[in-house]
């Protein structure tokens, strides 16, 4: 393994270990020693990449806005749907993503590092503005309002569903959220062609992986 590749891999190991610990203990209770134990690497290796627990938290948050598995579709509204469903599918499976939300709702961590919610709002806004320009949204639909409220609703759905005695499937819950929202903002001709199936994220990720294999992308 080349030196640069090894450094990238080591950095990733520390971020994933930190994410697991932040998820389990919260930001304040998380300790460097536990993160090192989880990563099974040396303290020197850690400080080569991250100077402190604060730097680790910032590194986790930097990974929060991701479009992995996303492929542009015919309709911009479908692109918006796909990003939300892909995140819902990946979040329970990827500690880095779940830790970014845990840090965002932690008052101490939020006061230190802020959140990535403004970035998600902007990403949604860009897609919804494009959808409005293409005539996919109803005349009264305001992209800025929809983007802001939907990110808040998506986050709330995650927090509530994950705290229920029998945790609800996040993708299914977000699908239900779209079923409520889309008829009120999307023109009928586009609405009929949108796919909000809870199985869609798995299909998108499978297609993305197949495309990477075909192109030789690692």
Residue, then its C-alpha position, 0 to 999 in steps of 0.5 A: x500500500x502506498x504511503x498516501x493510501x495508507x495515510x488516507x486509510x488511517x485517517x478513515x479508521x480514526x474517524x470511524x472509531x471516533x464516530x462509534x464512540x460519539x454515538x455510544x457515549x456522546x461528545x463530552x463523555x467520549x475520550x481519546x483513550x476509548x477512541x484509540x482502543x476502538x481504532x487499535x492504532x497508536x496515539x502518535x498516529x492519531x495526533x498525526x491526523x487529528x490534534x484533539x477530540x475537537x478535531x475528530x468531531x469536526x472531521x466527523x461533521x465534514x463527512x456528513x454531507x454526502x451524495x454517495x450512490x446518487x445519480x442524476x435523474x430526469x426530474x430534479x424532484x426525483x433527485x431531491x427524493x433520492x438524496x433524502x432516501x439514500x441518506x435514510x438508508x445509509x445512516x443506520x449503517x454508517x456510524x459517521x453519518x449517525x454521529x454527525x447527527x448525534x453531534x448536531x443535537x448535542x448542545x455542547x458539540x453544537x455550540x463548538x462546531x455548529x451543524x451541517x444542516x445549513x449545507x443540507x438545506x442548501x443542497x436541497x434548495x439547489x435541486x428544488x430551485x432547478x425543479x421550479x425553473x423546469x416547471x416540476x413544482x406547483x406555482x405556490x411552492x417556495x423552494x427555500x421554505x420547502x428545503x428548510x422545513x423538509x430538512x427539519x422534518x427529516x431530522x425529526x423523523x429520524x430522532x423520533x423513530x430511533x427513540x421508539x421502543x420498536x425502532x421504525x425503519x427510517x427509509x419507510x418513515x421518510x417515504x411516508x413523509x414524501x407521500x404527505x409532502x409531494x402532492x402539495x408541491x409537485x405538479x400532477x404530471x411529474x408526481x405520477x412519475x416519481x419513485x418513492x419506494x422504500x426499496x429505491x435506495x438499495x437499487x440506486x446503490x447497487x446501480x452505482x456500484x455496478x457502474x463503478x465496477x464497469x468503469x474500473x473506479x475503485 
